[in-house]
């Protein structure tokens, strides 16, 4: 991540995005995740290009899409949004703890355990045991057990 502050999206566009996201949230509350995502992607489309120039919405939406598509078990969409999240967090080297953990936990939950192992290995290399806290401890246990199995 760069230390530079990102620009705020124009207030008119922000208001439109917020309205769309409220509609998306209402659909989500009713249990219609797929329709909620369709609506939320309209909010994404309102973010001016290059999207990674802006603060908040690109990061929040892209990472939320990873979680939601993981929940729907849509591997291709989850991968697309993982890549987008790295881009929105200005992390071409894939060293942001937050995005790495998002990727690793999503791959794990999608039963792509071999790929998840690789991501957890990177987290462990970069951050050690400190990279796994709270509910993330399950991923440390998985990683260490798998590492021992692999010799």
Secondary structure, 3 states (H helix, E strand, C coil): CCCCCCECCCHHHHHHHHHHHHHHHHHHHCCCHHHHHHHHHHHHHHCCCCHHHECCHHHHHHHHHHHHHHHCCCHHHHHHHHHHHHHHCCCCCCCCHHHHHHHHHHHHHCCCHHHHHHHHHHHHHHHHHHHCCHHHHHHHHHHHHHHHHHC
